[in-house]
Amino acid sequence: MPSPRKFVSAREVAERAGVSRSAVSRAFTPGASVSEDTRRRVLEAANALGYHVNHLARGLSLKESGIVCLVGSELGTPYRANLVKAMTQAAQDAGKVAMVINTDRSDASVGAALRQALHYRADASIILSGLPDKSITRLCLENGQRIVLINRDDDQEGPLRINLKDGEAARHTLTAFLRAGCRRLAFANSEAGTPSLMARERGFLAAAGAIGLTVAVERFGPSVYDSGRELARRLLTARERPDAVFCATDLIACGFLDAARHEFGLAVPEDLCVTGFDDIEQAGWSSYGLTTFAQPVSDIAREAFAWLMLAPEEATRRPAAVELEARMVWRRTVRGYAQDLSPDLRSAAGA
């Protein structure tokens, strides 16, 4: 059985290098005053002994741990997985360490996990979606953390809010459906009720209502593939079957498309036009070819960490909210491609 690992202390490095303990600390502190000869001797000793700086201990003295919590739910869905990937890469680029807190369960384990992160003196938390309860945001703020909220409508003062222009995407979707000759419209949503999903729904209904069109709205279950199949069964057996459906997410749209084609024998886009939202990898697969809107995950991560890297007093002088555009990605589930559209819509489609 291997013996327990022995961690090398800064004192051992100092003794081997023939310098003071404080010289070791300065040698590993960017910008600290230390001669090149001393720095060289310290680094050589550290490499020989296998020494690594204890950032947790340093964080206690500096009141800065370098830890950023990523708090989210449905982490296994393609969009959320892409967002976590972008966030962890941005954290690494910023010299931070990401700690992921899964809030799928609505029991005491969520609060316990978050309190554990607070015990490590995490500097900040990024709330990745609208599902985690607002009490989580309050707990983070009460413990002195800086907070970034993604696609949420929390009204607490202090956090940076990053949202998408969901209403604008809804208007572009309506224009595309109208251009395709569709008039019997529907919106397929989950029952998650997150701010971003509801903003897409409200935006689509408002845009259609402005020109005198009604929208059939159906909500079911979580934002997953199987919910899309069930939503298709409900909408496509209605007395007036829709000829165009805006699905709140790509995962819902994939389930909807499979049910429409394989259970109802509909041709897409000839009989039915469908759009999604997120631009997950599966949306580009040849079996779907889904027209959708791309979540700007890299931009979201960049905005979040650019704000977190500001000094607190500088951050308070910046806008508390950022709105990003979701670019329309044209594929094959809506009749009429980008070249057939008006100049405004062609620009929105990225053509």
KEFIVEX-897141 format. One record per residue (C-alpha): x, y, z; residue number from 1. Coordinates in Angstrom, 2 decimals. Example, Ala and Ser with C-alpha at 12.3 -4.5 7.8 and 13.67 -1.06 7.14 Angstrom:
2
       x       y       z   i
   12.30   -4.50    7.80   1
   13.67   -1.06    7.14   2
// end
This chain:
351
       x       y       z   i
    0.00    0.00    0.00   1
    1.54    3.36   -1.02   2
    2.44    5.69    1.81   3
    0.41    8.90    2.18   4
    1.67   11.70   -0.03   5
    3.86   14.22    1.77   6
    3.35   17.83    0.75   7
    6.52   19.89    0.54   8
    6.42   23.10    2.57   9
    7.76   26.51    1.66  10
   10.14   26.24    4.61  11
   11.78   23.15    3.05  12
   12.20   25.03   -0.23  13
   13.77   27.97    1.62  14
   16.24   25.69    3.42  15
   17.30   23.96    0.19  16
   17.65   27.28   -1.70  17
   19.44   28.99    1.19  18
   16.97   31.86    1.36  19
   14.33   33.13    3.78  20
   10.76   31.85    3.90  21
    9.51   35.26    2.73  22
   11.83   35.09   -0.30  23
   10.10   31.90   -1.38  24
    6.73   33.63   -1.13  25
    7.96   36.62   -3.16  26
    9.47   34.35   -5.83  27
    6.01   32.91   -6.53  28
    4.16   36.23   -6.35  29
    3.85   38.04   -9.71  30
    5.33   41.54   -9.50  31
    6.94   41.02   -6.09  32
   10.41   42.41   -5.42  33
   12.97   39.59   -5.65  34
   16.32   39.32   -7.41  35
   16.70   37.08  -10.45  36
   19.36   35.01   -8.67  37
   17.07   34.40   -5.68  38
   14.14   33.57   -7.94  39
   16.29   31.08   -9.89  40
   17.50   29.34   -6.73  41
   13.96   29.12   -5.34  42
   12.53   27.69   -8.58  43
   15.34   25.13   -8.82  44
   14.75   24.03   -5.24  45
   10.98   23.89   -5.77  46
   11.36   21.74   -8.90  47
   13.77   19.39   -7.15  48
   11.45   18.91   -4.17  49
    8.16   18.88   -6.11  50
    6.81   21.96   -4.35  51
    3.53   23.61   -5.38  52
    2.12   26.86   -4.01  53
   -0.82   26.35   -1.64  54
   -3.30   28.73   -3.25  55
   -5.99   27.98   -0.66  56
   -3.70   29.12    2.13  57
   -2.60   32.14    0.12  58
   -6.23   32.96   -0.56  59
   -6.97   33.14    3.16  60
   -4.32   35.81    3.62  61
   -5.27   37.71    0.48  62
   -9.05   37.19    0.99  63
   -9.17   35.83   -2.56  64
   -9.33   32.10   -3.32  65
   -9.50   32.18   -7.13  66
  -12.49   29.81   -7.02  67
  -15.58   30.54   -9.13  68
  -18.71   28.40   -8.59  69
  -20.77   27.40  -11.62  70
  -24.30   26.79  -10.32  71
  -26.76   25.15  -12.70  72
  -29.32   22.50  -13.45  73
  -29.84   20.11  -16.38  74
  -26.07   19.99  -16.79  75
  -26.35   16.92  -19.03  76
  -28.29   18.71  -21.77  77
  -26.25   19.68  -24.83  78
  -26.66   23.44  -24.42  79
  -25.79   23.46  -20.72  80
  -22.81   21.17  -21.33  81
  -21.53   23.60  -23.99  82
  -21.98   26.51  -21.59  83
  -20.09   24.73  -18.80  84
  -17.30   23.92  -21.25  85
  -17.02   27.58  -22.29  86
  -17.14   28.77  -18.68  87
  -14.45   26.39  -17.45  88
  -12.18   27.37  -20.33  89
  -12.73   31.07  -19.59  90
  -11.97   30.39  -15.91  91
   -8.70   28.70  -16.80  92
   -7.75   31.54  -19.16  93
   -8.40   33.99  -16.31  94
   -6.28   31.98  -13.87  95
   -9.34   30.89  -11.87  96
  -10.59   27.48  -10.76  97
  -14.18   26.45  -11.52  98
  -16.26   24.52   -8.99  99
  -19.51   23.05  -10.39 100
  -22.65   22.86   -8.20 101
  -25.49   20.69   -9.60 102
  -28.94   21.95   -8.57 103
  -31.11   19.34  -10.30 104
  -32.30   18.01   -6.96 105
  -34.62   20.28   -5.01 106
  -33.66   18.98   -1.57 107
  -31.23   20.07    1.12 108
  -28.26   18.68   -0.83 109
  -28.16   21.80   -3.03 110
  -27.82   24.15   -0.07 111
  -25.27   21.83    1.52 112
  -23.15   21.75   -1.64 113
  -23.26   25.52   -1.97 114
  -22.33   26.01    1.69 115
  -19.37   23.69    1.14 116
  -18.24   25.93   -1.73 117
  -18.62   28.95    0.54 118
  -16.42   27.22    3.11 119
  -13.67   27.27    0.45 120
  -14.12   31.06    0.23 121
  -15.20   31.02   -3.41 122
  -14.81   34.52   -4.86 123
  -17.83   34.42   -7.14 124
  -20.72   32.35   -8.43 125
  -22.16   32.20  -11.93 126
  -25.81   31.05  -11.98 127
  -26.07   29.28  -15.34 128
  -29.82   29.16  -15.86 129
  -33.23   30.21  -14.65 130
  -34.00   27.01  -12.76 131
  -31.96   27.27   -9.50 132
  -34.07   28.97   -6.82 133
  -33.56   32.67   -6.12 134
  -32.62   31.80   -2.54 135
  -29.33   30.46   -3.93 136
  -28.52   33.89   -5.34 137
  -29.36   35.52   -2.01 138
  -27.14   33.07   -0.13 139
  -24.19   33.86   -2.41 140
  -24.69   37.62   -2.08 141
  -25.03   37.42    1.71 142
  -21.65   35.67    1.85 143
  -19.89   38.45   -0.03 144
  -19.63   36.73   -3.39 145
  -19.80   38.50   -6.72 146
  -22.61   37.08   -8.83 147
  -23.24   36.67  -12.56 148
  -26.75   35.66  -13.62 149
  -27.29   33.98  -17.01 150
  -30.77   34.21  -18.56 151
  -32.47   35.12  -15.28 152
  -34.75   37.91  -14.11 153
  -33.67   38.14  -10.45 154
  -34.17   41.65   -9.10 155
  -31.40   41.71   -6.46 156
  -28.92   44.56   -6.66 157
  -25.26   43.78   -7.28 158
  -25.08   40.92   -9.82 159
  -24.22   41.21  -13.50 160
  -27.12   39.97  -15.64 161
  -26.43   38.44  -19.05 162
  -29.49   37.79  -21.16 163
  -30.29   37.10  -24.79 164
  -32.53   39.12  -27.10 165
  -35.19   36.40  -27.02 166
  -37.95   38.71  -28.23 167
  -35.90   39.67  -31.27 168
  -35.35   36.00  -32.13 169
  -39.10   35.41  -31.84 170
  -39.80   38.22  -34.33 171
  -37.27   36.81  -36.80 172
  -38.92   33.40  -36.49 173
  -42.34   34.87  -37.26 174
  -40.97   36.68  -40.32 175
  -39.44   33.43  -41.58 176
  -42.71   31.53  -41.10 177
  -44.70   34.24  -42.88 178
  -42.23   34.24  -45.75 179
  -42.76   30.49  -46.03 180
  -46.52   31.04  -46.38 181
  -47.37   29.71  -42.90 182
  -50.34   31.12  -40.99 183
  -51.35   28.42  -38.50 184
  -48.74   29.01  -35.82 185
  -47.82   27.17  -32.65 186
  -45.28   27.44  -29.84 187
  -43.99   24.25  -28.18 188
  -42.59   24.85  -24.72 189
  -41.63   22.88  -21.62 190
  -43.12   23.49  -18.19 191
  -39.79   24.66  -16.79 192
  -41.02   28.26  -16.88 193
  -37.53   29.79  -16.93 194
  -37.27   33.49  -17.83 195
  -35.58   32.79  -21.18 196
  -38.13   30.17  -22.29 197
  -41.03   32.39  -21.31 198
  -39.46   35.42  -23.02 199
  -39.35   33.47  -26.29 200
  -42.97   32.43  -25.86 201
  -44.17   35.94  -25.00 202
  -42.15   37.48  -27.82 203
  -43.60   35.08  -30.40 204
  -47.17   35.63  -29.23 205
  -46.71   39.40  -29.18 206
  -45.21   39.52  -32.67 207
  -47.99   37.34  -34.09 208
  -50.70   39.25  -32.23 209
  -49.41   42.55  -33.64 210
  -50.47   41.40  -37.13 211
  -53.68   39.70  -36.05 212
  -52.49   36.09  -35.88 213
  -53.12   33.72  -32.99 214
  -50.63   31.15  -31.70 215
  -51.50   27.74  -30.25 216
  -49.33   27.25  -27.16 217
  -48.62   23.85  -25.66 218
  -46.39   23.17  -22.65 219
  -45.25   19.82  -21.34 220
  -42.62   18.38  -19.01 221
  -38.93   19.32  -18.78 222
  -36.90   20.73  -21.68 223
  -35.91   17.33  -23.10 224
  -36.28   15.27  -26.28 225
  -39.22   13.18  -25.03 226
  -41.18   16.34  -24.21 227
  -40.83   17.35  -27.85 228
  -42.38   14.08  -29.00 229
  -45.33   14.53  -26.63 230
  -45.79   18.15  -27.66 231
  -45.93   17.04  -31.29 232
  -48.66   14.49  -30.49 233
  -50.73   17.17  -28.78 234
  -50.33   19.90  -31.36 235
  -50.53   17.72  -34.48 236
  -53.79   16.09  -33.37 237
  -55.49   19.43  -32.70 238
  -58.59   20.37  -34.67 239
  -56.54   22.93  -36.57 240
  -53.11   21.44  -37.15 241
  -50.33   24.04  -37.21 242
  -48.19   24.48  -40.29 243
  -45.34   26.18  -38.38 244
  -44.01   25.51  -34.87 245
  -41.43   27.48  -32.89 246
  -39.89   25.08  -30.34 247
  -38.45   26.71  -27.21 248
  -35.24   24.63  -27.40 249
  -33.45   22.47  -29.96 250
  -33.84   19.37  -27.81 251
  -37.61   19.83  -27.84 252
  -37.46   20.50  -31.58 253
  -35.57   17.25  -32.25 254
  -38.25   15.23  -30.48 255
  -40.97   17.20  -32.25 256
  -39.41   16.58  -35.68 257
  -39.04   12.83  -35.11 258
  -42.67   12.49  -34.03 259
  -43.93   14.64  -36.91 260
  -42.03   12.62  -39.51 261
  -42.25    9.08  -38.14 262
  -45.58    9.08  -36.27 263
  -47.60   11.46  -38.46 264
  -45.88   10.98  -41.81 265
  -45.37   14.72  -42.33 266
  -42.72   16.09  -44.66 267
  -40.56   18.88  -43.24 268
  -40.54   21.64  -44.42 269
  -43.13   20.88  -47.16 270
  -46.00   20.10  -44.73 271
  -44.62   21.65  -41.59 272
  -41.99   24.28  -40.75 273
  -40.09   24.02  -37.45 274
  -37.49   26.16  -35.69 275
  -35.60   25.62  -32.45 276
  -33.28   27.57  -30.19 277
  -29.72   26.91  -28.89 278
  -27.92   25.48  -31.97 279
  -26.79   22.33  -30.18 280
  -24.60   19.89  -32.10 281
  -27.55   17.62  -32.92 282
  -29.34   20.49  -34.70 283
  -26.73   20.31  -37.47 284
  -26.97   16.53  -37.92 285
  -28.24   15.54  -41.37 286
  -31.25   13.76  -39.85 287
  -32.48   17.07  -38.41 288
  -30.98   20.00  -40.33 289
  -32.79   22.25  -37.87 290
  -33.16   25.97  -38.47 291
  -32.43   27.54  -35.11 292
  -30.75   30.32  -33.15 293
  -27.18   29.99  -31.87 294
  -26.60   30.63  -28.18 295
  -23.42   32.78  -28.06 296
  -21.85   30.66  -25.31 297
  -18.32   31.98  -25.89 298
  -19.54   35.57  -25.67 299
  -21.51   34.78  -22.51 300
  -18.42   33.30  -20.85 301
  -16.21   36.17  -22.02 302
  -18.62   38.82  -20.66 303
  -18.92   36.99  -17.33 304
  -15.20   36.71  -16.66 305
  -14.37   40.16  -18.04 306
  -16.68   41.57  -15.35 307
  -15.40   39.26  -12.60 308
  -11.81   40.30  -13.32 309
  -12.63   43.97  -12.72 310
  -11.88   45.54   -9.37 311
  -15.13   45.76   -7.34 312
  -15.25   49.55   -7.51 313
  -14.77   49.44  -11.29 314
  -17.47   46.77  -11.68 315
  -20.02   49.00   -9.94 316
  -19.46   51.66  -12.62 317
  -20.26   49.24  -15.45 318
  -23.79   48.47  -16.72 319
  -25.50   45.84  -14.55 320
  -27.07   44.11  -17.56 321
  -25.76   42.84  -20.89 322
  -27.95   41.70  -23.80 323
  -26.50   39.47  -26.49 324
  -27.87   38.50  -29.89 325
  -28.72   34.91  -30.78 326
  -27.76   34.54  -34.45 327
  -30.23   32.75  -36.73 328
  -28.78   29.60  -38.29 329
  -30.56   28.54  -41.47 330
  -30.81   24.87  -42.34 331
  -33.66   22.83  -43.84 332
  -36.73   22.91  -41.60 333
  -38.25   26.16  -42.88 334
  -39.32   26.75  -46.47 335
  -37.50   29.65  -48.09 336
  -33.78   29.88  -47.47 337
  -31.74   32.98  -46.65 338
  -31.30   33.99  -50.28 339
  -35.08   34.32  -50.65 340
  -35.55   36.58  -47.65 341
  -35.83   40.31  -47.24 342
  -32.53   42.16  -46.56 343
  -33.36   42.62  -42.84 344
  -34.09   38.94  -42.28 345
  -31.13   37.86  -44.42 346
  -28.90   39.90  -42.13 347
  -30.50   38.31  -39.06 348
  -29.93   34.87  -40.56 349
  -26.22   35.60  -40.93 350
  -26.35   35.14  -44.69 351
// end
